[in-house]
């Protein structure tokens, strides 16, 4: 039998993850019709391997199997091997992951799937070792068994039947919509979701679940904060702050350089998986800022600021966009015992030994730093190293040394700076320099929030990132948003998360700055969501655009109709990022106030009603849809500023108040001044959020609304906000 593929074609791809595999002896093909045509021509299965550039076990399987000549020969002879970057093709990842979860009860990366030539999987798994290990077969033996079974007509027929059943089940899950919309969710759904979150909280270490691995789940923390803010219940607030404290004190948080790692492998947040993702360091600062606003705890503001500083320092393109990830692995620092200088080790950049601290600091500062961060002989990690945690409190350190807490904090700041500077000289983890529209949207929202709560310098970073995405990924003439930019190369069109997250980021940036360009962009993206992703017959917003749509470019490959995917997914649940369906519905509802028709609100209401039974049945799994349902039901909080320039003190006042999900809507002070903005938005008259809300007496004026009722105009922002207190 002739070999179906002639060479590894990943050298033609821009994705850093695919480039990592471009030198493999496996004849990898990128996802697309050409690969499946080859499989049909040679009548052999397709092996689909899905991962991402900073995935630890993806690296391990690559080194053990995909770089191995014997394993590569097996793949090249009997399969068409296809490599997929899940961050560039989330639609492919979602459909195959759904199969894995339905069939095996779990999933993860690398995701390994063997498919018919029509792309229907009949065997799925994650990491497979080169030799049998526990219940896991070896990768080479598994490939041989599958190839032999495919060659046997009777076994092949069974594999094809299985593929049909699995894809039908996955299609039912991904494309599920009821025959008719249900009743809208009742008021109080958020409280029900918070109650469900309480049942799974770890009362000792915070977070959800009482074993490892433990994921941050910022959406669930947000639910607890919202419910606590509304009800005043201390148990809800304690569950939220226990989680915030646990994450910030553990090794999942980079105690030396700021920013969060992906997740913790243990219950106590001590040892992380070390990759650093843009989305985690956007989502988590937002809940820490809200924790600060609700409790006044300055530590939460500090964690948020340090995490955003990490993004600015290590993941920011000089022109403003944000890169995707830092790898978990790097070469160990020189002189570390037990490690080869060329060996890539997970966590090598972040872990310390006592000797390494002593080489940077003199006593008593070295002893103080080691006590604070738990850096001791034997360590808590591999090869006697320690992942720094907050091992000893400031008060305990002060008491032990008979010094004031302030003196200890000053000394630790000096020690931390010195350790950080020394760490900068270590071999660095690799950086995935994809700029993704979706993840940048979440970062823009985080920096916009920090601009209100912390310092308006953060809003400049939000606007820079927004302009980067708009200039490089968006075509204003066609309305097309692409998904990915890397070193001038663009891939697209975008998916729902790209449009929804970037629209929300643009709306938040407008609210924090009064930049009309940002608002115009948000509305334009929302229009595209309705045009390209909303299905009125099904009453839902799909993750991929309508079949046959080219995203506004003639001859362009589209993201849903290429014939290689067996389902058109919806993204119901919040996972490592929020549900794009929920964020889209919530953003449409928030932008309703900027329209003079009910187009956005009608779509948001329909989506919420379509999925009402799903939301009711499992509100904790559908946090973003719960938030959308709450906004649709209550209208949310709106704050309109009518001013030539909004006083900074007003933003500071907003930053001190806990107003979750509030829509902030600056506008020019007069109706005449508003006309230019209306022209930019294509409106004949002022939309509800600005209508009849001019500045009073020429002074900056604020209007506050909640539940479709509004305060009188006020020239004192605190007086206006107190109207909300009177309604409570």
Residue pairs with C-beta under 8 A, 6 or more apart in sequence:
1 42
1 77
2 42
3 27
3 76
3 77
4 38
4 39
4 41
4 42
4 44
4 76
4 79
4 80
5 27
5 29
5 38
5 76
5 80
5 81
6 27
7 27
8 21
8 22
8 23
8 24
8 25
8 26
8 27
8 28
9 27
9 28
9 29
9 30
10 18
10 19
10 21
10 22
10 24
10 28
10 30
10 83
11 19
11 22
12 30
13 19
13 22
13 30
14 486
14 487
14 489
14 491
15 53
15 85
15 87
15 88
15 434
15 484
15 486
16 53
16 85
16 430
16 432
16 433
16 434
16 486
17 51
17 52
17 53
17 58
17 83
17 85
17 87
17 432
18 28
18 30
18 83
18 85
20 53
20 59
20 62
21 28
21 62
21 66
21 83
22 28
24 62
24 66
24 67
24 72
25 66
25 67
25 68
25 69
25 72
25 73
25 76
26 66
26 71
26 72
26 75
26 76
26 81
27 72
27 75
27 76
27 81
28 81
28 82
28 83
29 35
29 38
29 80
29 81
29 82
29 83
30 82
30 83
31 48
31 82
31 83
31 84
31 89
31 92
31 564
32 557
32 562
32 564
33 562
33 563
33 564
35 46
35 80
35 82
36 46
36 80
36 117
36 118
36 119
36 563
36 564
38 80
39 45
39 46
39 79
39 80
39 117
40 117
40 118
42 80
43 117
44 78
44 79
44 80
44 117
44 150
45 78
45 79
45 80
45 114
45 115
45 116
45 117
45 122
45 146
45 147
45 150
46 79
46 80
46 81
46 82
46 114
46 115
46 116
46 117
46 119
47 75
47 79
47 80
47 81
47 82
47 112
47 113
47 114
47 115
47 143
48 82
48 84
48 92
48 96
48 111
48 112
48 113
48 114
48 115
48 121
49 66
49 81
49 82
49 83
49 84
49 110
49 111
49 112
50 84
50 86
50 92
50 93
50 96
50 97
50 109
50 110
50 111
50 112
50 113
51 58
51 84
51 85
51 86
51 109
51 110
51 111
52 58
52 85
52 86
52 87
52 109
52 325
52 432
53 85
53 87
53 324
53 325
53 327
53 430
53 432
54 275
54 276
54 277
54 325
54 326
54 327
54 328
54 429
54 430
54 432
55 109
55 110
55 275
56 273
56 274
56 275
56 328
56 329
56 346
57 108
57 109
57 110
57 126
57 127
58 109
58 110
59 329
59 344
60 127
61 110
61 127
61 128
61 139
64 129
64 130
64 139
65 71
65 128
65 130
65 139
65 140
66 72
68 130
70 140
71 130
71 139
71 140
71 143
74 140
74 143
74 144
74 147
75 81
75 143
77 147
78 143
78 146
78 147
78 150
79 114
79 143
79 147
84 92
84 93
86 92
86 93
86 109
86 111
87 324
87 432
87 434
87 436
87 484
88 434
88 483
88 484
88 491
90 495
90 497
90 543
91 495
91 543
91 544
91 559
91 560
91 565
91 569
92 565
93 111
94 174
94 543
94 569
94 571
95 170
95 174
95 565
95 566
95 567
95 569
96 111
96 113
96 121
96 124
97 107
97 111
98 170
98 173
98 174
98 567
98 569
99 113
99 121
99 124
99 166
99 167
99 169
99 170
100 106
100 107
100 111
100 113
100 124
100 125
100 126
101 107
102 166
102 169
102 170
102 173
103 124
103 166
104 124
104 125
106 126
107 126
108 126
108 127
109 126
110 126
110 127
111 124
111 126
112 124
112 125
112 126
112 127
112 128
113 121
113 123
113 124
113 125
114 121
114 122
114 123
114 124
114 146
115 121
115 122
115 163
116 122
116 159
116 160
116 163
118 566
119 564
119 565
119 566
120 160
120 163
120 164
120 166
120 167
120 566
121 163
121 166
121 167
122 159
122 160
122 162
122 163
122 166
123 142
123 146
123 159
125 136
127 136
128 136
128 137
128 138
128 139
128 142
129 136
129 138
129 139
130 138
130 139
130 140
131 138
132 138
132 141
137 145
149 155
149 156
149 159
150 156
150 159
167 566
167 567
170 566
170 567
171 566
171 567
174 567
174 568
174 569
174 570
175 567
175 568
175 569
175 570
176 570
177 538
177 539
177 540
177 610
178 610
178 613
181 539
181 606
181 609
181 610
181 612
182 609
182 610
182 612
182 613
183 609
183 612
184 605
184 608
184 609
184 612
184 629
184 632
184 633
185 608
185 612
185 615
185 616
185 626
185 629
185 633
187 633
187 634
189 615
189 616
189 619
189 626
189 629
189 630
190 223
190 226
190 227
190 230
190 619
190 626
190 627
190 630
191 227
191 230
191 231
192 619
193 223
193 227
193 619
193 620
193 623
193 626
194 223
194 224
194 226
194 227
194 228
194 236
196 619
196 620
197 208
197 220
197 223
197 224
197 239
197 620
198 224
198 235
198 236
198 239
200 208
200 209
200 620
201 207
201 208
201 239
201 242
201 243
202 208
202 209
202 210
202 214
202 242
202 246
202 267
203 239
203 242
205 214
205 242
205 246
205 267
205 268
205 269
206 239
206 242
206 243
206 244
206 245
206 246
206 247
206 269
207 214
207 215
207 216
207 217
207 243
207 246
207 247
207 267
207 269
208 214
208 215
208 217
208 220
208 243
209 267
210 267
211 267
212 264
212 265
212 266
212 267
213 263
213 264
213 265
213 266
213 273
214 263
214 264
214 266
214 267
214 269
215 263
215 264
215 576
216 247
216 252
216 260
216 263
216 280
216 283
216 284
218 283
218 284
218 286
218 287
219 283
219 574
219 578
219 623
219 624
220 620
220 623
221 240
221 243
221 244
221 287
221 291
222 286
222 287
222 290
222 623
222 660
223 620
223 623
223 626
224 236
224 237
224 239
224 240
224 243
225 237
225 240
225 287
225 290
225 291
225 294
225 658
225 660
226 660
227 233
227 236
228 234
228 236
228 237
228 240
228 294
229 294
229 658
229 660
237 294
237 295
240 291
241 291
241 295
241 297
244 287
244 288
244 291
244 300
244 303
246 268
246 269
247 253
247 260
247 269
247 284
248 288
248 299
248 300
248 303
248 390
249 269
249 389
249 390
250 264
250 268
250 269
250 270
250 272
250 389
250 390
251 261
251 264
251 269
251 270
251 271
251 272
251 380
251 387
251 388
251 389
252 260
252 261
252 263
252 264
252 269
252 270
252 272
253 259
253 260
253 261
253 269
253 303
254 260
254 261
254 276
254 310
254 350
255 373
255 388
255 389
255 390
255 416
256 350
256 373
256 388
256 416
256 419
256 420
256 423
257 310
257 420
257 423
258 303
258 306
258 307
258 309
258 310
259 276
259 281
259 306
259 307
259 310
259 311
259 314
260 276
260 280
260 281
260 284
260 307
261 272
261 273
261 274
261 275
261 276
261 280
261 328
261 350
262 272
262 273
262 274
262 275
262 276
262 277
262 280
262 328
263 272
263 273
264 270
264 271
264 272
264 273
265 271
265 272
265 273
269 389
270 380
270 387
270 389
271 380
271 381
271 387
272 347
272 387
273 328
273 346
274 328
274 329
274 346
274 347
274 349
274 350
274 429
275 325
275 326
275 327
275 328
276 310
276 314
276 315
276 325
276 326
276 429
277 324
277 325
277 439
277 576
278 311
278 315
278 322
278 323
278 324
278 325
278 436
278 439
278 440
278 442
278 443
279 439
279 442
279 576
279 577
280 576
281 307
281 308
281 310
281 311
281 315
281 443
281 446
282 311
282 439
282 442
282 443
282 445
282 446
283 442
283 446
283 577
283 578
284 304
284 307
285 303
285 304
285 307
285 308
285 446
285 449
285 450
286 304
286 445
286 446
286 449
288 300
288 301
288 303
288 304
288 307
289 300
289 301
289 304
289 449
289 450
289 453
289 454
290 658
290 660
291 297
291 300
292 298
292 300
292 301
292 304
292 453
293 453
293 655
293 656
293 657
293 658
294 658
301 453
301 454
304 450
304 453
304 454
305 450
305 454
308 446
308 447
308 450
308 458
308 461
311 322
311 443
312 461
314 326
314 431
315 322
315 323
315 324
315 326
315 431
316 322
316 323
316 461
317 323
317 433
317 435
317 468
319 464
319 468
320 461
320 464
320 465
320 467
320 468
321 435
321 440
321 465
321 468
321 469
321 472
321 485
322 435
322 439
322 440
322 443
322 465
323 431
323 432
323 433
323 434
323 435
324 432
324 433
324 434
324 435
324 436
324 439
325 431
325 432
326 429
326 430
326 431
326 432
327 429
327 430
327 431
327 432
328 346
328 347
328 429
329 344
329 345
329 346
329 347
329 348
329 429
329 430
330 344
330 345
330 348
330 349
330 426
330 427
330 428
330 429
330 430
331 341
331 342
331 343
331 344
331 345
331 348
331 427
332 339
332 340
332 341
332 343
332 345
332 348
332 427
333 348
333 356
333 425
333 426
333 427
334 341
336 348
336 353
336 356
336 383
336 385
337 383
337 384
338 383
338 384
339 345
339 348
339 383
345 382
346 382
347 381
347 382
347 385
347 387
348 426
348 427
349 423
349 426
349 427
349 428
349 429
350 387
350 388
350 423
351 379
351 381
351 382
351 385
351 386
351 387
352 373
352 375
352 385
352 386
352 388
352 419
353 375
353 379
353 384
353 385
353 386
354 370
354 375
354 376
354 377
356 422
357 366
357 369
357 370
357 375
357 419
358 366
359 422
360 366
360 418
360 419
360 422
361 369
361 415
361 418
361 419
364 401
365 411
365 414
365 415
365 418
366 415
368 397
368 401
368 408
368 411
368 412
368 415
369 375
369 412
369 415
369 416
369 419
370 376
371 391
371 392
371 397
371 400
372 390
372 391
372 392
372 397
372 412
372 415
373 386
373 388
373 389
373 390
373 391
374 380
374 386
374 388
374 389
374 391
374 392
375 386
375 388
376 386
377 384
378 384
379 385
379 386
380 386
380 387
380 389
381 387
394 405
394 408
394 409
394 412
395 405
397 408
398 404
398 405
398 407
398 408
401 408
433 486
433 487
434 484
434 485
434 486
435 468
435 469
435 472
435 473
435 484
435 485
435 486
436 483
436 484
436 498
437 469
437 473
437 481
437 482
437 483
437 484
437 494
437 498
437 499
437 501
437 502
438 483
438 494
438 495
438 497
438 498
438 500
438 501
438 502
438 577
438 580
439 501
439 577
440 465
440 468
440 469
440 501
440 502
440 505
441 469
441 498
441 500
441 501
441 502
441 503
441 504
441 505
441 506
442 501
442 505
442 577
442 578
443 465
443 505
444 462
444 465
444 466
444 502
444 505
444 506
444 508
444 509
445 462
445 501
445 504
445 505
445 508
447 458
447 459
447 461
447 462
447 465
448 458
448 459
448 462
448 505
448 508
448 509
448 511
448 512
448 513
449 508
449 512
450 458
451 457
451 458
451 459
451 460
451 462
451 512
451 513
451 651
452 459
452 512
452 651
452 654
452 655
452 664
453 655
454 655
456 512
456 648
456 651
459 509
459 512
459 513
462 505
462 508
462 509
462 512
462 513
463 509
463 513
463 515
463 518
465 505
466 502
466 505
466 506
466 509
466 518
466 521
469 485
469 502
470 521
472 485
472 490
473 481
473 482
473 483
473 484
473 485
473 490
473 492
473 494
474 480
474 481
474 482
474 521
475 481
475 552
475 553
476 524
477 552
478 551
478 552
478 553
479 524
479 527
479 528
479 531
479 552
480 492
480 493
480 494
480 528
480 551
480 552
480 553
481 492
481 493
481 494
481 498
481 499
481 502
481 525
481 528
481 551
482 490
482 491
482 492
482 493
482 494
482 498
482 551
483 491
483 492
483 493
483 494
483 495
483 498
484 490
484 491
484 492
492 551
492 559
493 545
493 550
493 551
493 552
493 553
493 556
493 558
493 559
494 551
494 559
495 543
495 544
495 559
495 580
496 529
496 533
496 541
496 542
496 543
496 544
496 571
496 580
496 581
496 584
497 543
497 571
497 577
497 580
497 583
499 525
499 526
499 528
499 529
499 532
499 533
499 584
500 525
500 529
500 580
500 583
500 584
500 587
501 577
501 578
501 580
501 583
502 525
503 521
503 522
503 525
503 526
503 529
503 584
503 587
503 591
504 522
504 583
504 586
504 587
504 590
506 518
506 519
506 521
506 522
506 525
507 518
507 519
507 522
507 587
507 590
507 591
507 663
509 515
509 518
510 516
510 518
510 519
510 522
510 666
511 663
511 664
511 665
511 666
512 651
512 664
513 666
514 641
514 645
514 646
514 666
514 667
516 677
516 680
519 594
519 681
520 680
520 681
522 587
522 591
523 591
523 594
523 595
523 681
526 587
526 588
526 591
526 600
529 541
529 584
529 588
530 588
530 599
530 600
530 603
532 545
532 546
532 549
532 551
533 541
533 542
533 543
533 544
533 545
533 546
533 584
534 540
534 541
534 542
534 603
535 541
535 542
535 546
536 606
538 610
539 606
539 607
539 609
539 610
540 570
540 581
540 607
540 610
540 611
541 570
541 581
541 584
541 585
541 603
541 607
542 560
542 568
542 569
542 570
543 568
543 569
543 570
543 571
543 580
543 581
544 559
544 560
544 565
544 568
544 569
545 551
545 558
545 559
545 560
546 560
547 558
547 560
547 561
547 568
548 558
548 561
549 558
549 560
549 561
550 556
550 557
550 558
551 558
551 559
560 568
570 581
571 579
571 580
571 581
572 579
572 581
572 582
572 611
572 614
572 621
572 622
572 625
573 579
573 621
573 622
574 582
574 621
574 622
574 623
574 624
578 623
578 624
579 622
579 623
579 624
579 625
581 607
581 611
581 624
581 625
582 622
582 623
582 624
582 625
582 626
582 627
582 628
583 624
583 628
584 607
585 603
585 604
585 607
585 608
585 625
585 628
585 632
586 604
586 624
586 627
586 628
586 631
586 661
588 600
588 601
588 603
588 604
589 600
589 601
589 604
589 605
589 628
589 631
589 632
589 636
590 631
590 636
590 661
590 663
591 600
592 598
592 600
592 601
592 604
593 638
593 663
593 665
593 687
593 688
593 689
594 665
594 681
594 687
594 689
594 690
595 601
595 683
595 687
596 683
596 684
596 685
596 687
596 688
601 632
604 628
604 631
604 632
605 632
607 628
608 615
608 625
608 628
608 629
608 632
611 622
611 625
612 629
614 622
614 625
615 622
615 625
615 626
615 629
619 626
627 661
630 636
630 661
631 661
634 706
634 707
635 705
635 706
635 707
635 708
636 661
636 662
636 663
636 706
637 659
637 661
637 662
637 663
637 704
637 705
637 706
637 724
638 662
638 663
638 665
638 689
638 703
638 704
638 705
638 706
638 710
639 654
639 659
639 662
639 663
639 664
639 665
639 702
639 703
639 704
639 705
639 720
640 665
640 666
640 667
640 689
640 690
640 693
640 702
640 703
640 704
640 705
641 650
641 664
641 665
641 666
641 667
641 700
641 701
641 702
642 667
642 668
642 669
642 693
642 694
642 695
642 700
642 701
642 702
642 703
643 666
643 669
643 695
643 700
643 701
644 668
644 669
644 673
644 700
645 700
646 666
646 700
647 700
647 717
649 717
650 700
650 702
650 717
653 717
653 718
653 721
654 662
654 664
654 717
654 721
657 721
659 724
663 689
665 689
665 690
667 674
667 677
667 690
667 693
668 674
668 676
668 677
669 694
669 695
669 698
669 700
669 701
670 694
670 695
671 686
671 694
674 686
674 690
678 684
678 685
678 686
681 687
685 691
686 692
693 701
693 703
693 713
694 701
695 701
696 713
696 715
697 715
699 715
700 715
701 713
701 714
701 715
702 713
702 714
702 715
702 716
702 717
702 720
703 710
703 711
703 713
703 714
703 720
704 710
704 711
704 714
704 720
704 721
704 723
704 724
705 711
706 724
706 727
707 727
709 727
711 720
711 723
711 724
712 723
714 720
714 723
